[in-house]
Amino acid sequence: MSFITTSTPRHRVSSERRSTGAPNFRRRRILVGIGAVFLLIGLIAGPSLGGALTNPALGSSLSARFAEWARSHGANGFVNWAENVWYSHHAPPVGGRPAAGALRVPTRTHAAAQPAAATVPAHLPPPAPVQPLATPALPGEGQWTAVGRTVGGIPAIYETRLRPDPIHTSLVVGVAWMDTKLLRATLYSGSFIPGGGPYRYTAPIGPNAATSLVAAFNAGFQLSASNGGYYTDGRLIAPLRTGAASFVVYADGSCTVGAWGSNVTMTPNVVSVRQNLDLLVNNGTPVPGLNANDTTQWGATLGDQVYVWRSGLGVTADGALVYVGGPGLNITTLADLLVRAGAVRAMEMDINTDWVNLTTYDPSTPNGAATPSNGTEMLPAMVGGPGRYFQSWWSRDFITMSARPVG
């Protein structure tokens, strides 16, 4: 998680344009104070911080690398404060229209890719369009298009784009729907999260796995901030918390999202559990009491009264996974989008520009290897590139969705 974004607002509300000198003076004092603290930390930390700032495993930007280093050295409180100061003065633009090409009209449909009836693998029905939150809907908004490698000729992943709410109408977020009858899930460890390896599945994605890879996407917060645990390879890396939002992978590659101890529990066929905070969505609705200004339950890493890049993962009634990611999201708009995408249970995953990423891969042949060159990020503004999961130094845990054998 980093506290400086890569996007620049194109619009400012009129009240910002009319801001007085006093708030600007206070803002300069705050920024000078942050700079002074950074300088002091740099003088004390020396080589340790210098190594972190040149380490791509800690993020694509210098701010992300500093935040990762600071959190791992006991400075969670300072980073949280600095992030809140930054985001409070870099609110997303209000009004306006998305940039040309930000929304796309579907170009590839389920029907167009349907193979001969005798060879059709078991699969879920394609998703219904997502009802946009901003009206009137723009061309292509909420409409699905098939992406990535097909499985037995059937699209396994659909994506759509839409505006996150009726206010920030120049922003666009992405939604992905993944067919778990065609795809199997794997939780990969990173070099930093969860630590304590080696593990059977760890960065980078290897050559054999690349021949069936269809998509990869980010997992959750650092374990110290996740209020949850981590289980994989038959090992409890961090204690699993009862009630925590949990992404669970089973031995047959099936997966789900639920609250630990009620929706999901430990069984002999559980191979991986990744927990992060509490459920955002349960029984097809946002959880009771959820609000954008709550800095207690959802403020472990960043006060949720601000809008930032966020990601969330949910499961639908028929078992598909849905992923939401993009800019200008608070905790309530993320939950609303997950519900509109069909989630009956859902959890927040990671936040901030350096960590929110979903990439699909579409090799030219059915069993061709997924590579950075045939990968496409769900949103063009996602940073880090489609090659991050193929790097041995990649520090974060992540989830892959791979083609199941056909026939």
Order of alpha helices (4+ residues) and beta strands (2+ residues): alpha-alpha-alpha-alpha-alpha-beta-beta-beta-beta-alpha-beta-alpha-beta-beta-beta-beta-beta-beta-beta-beta-beta-alpha-beta-beta-beta-beta
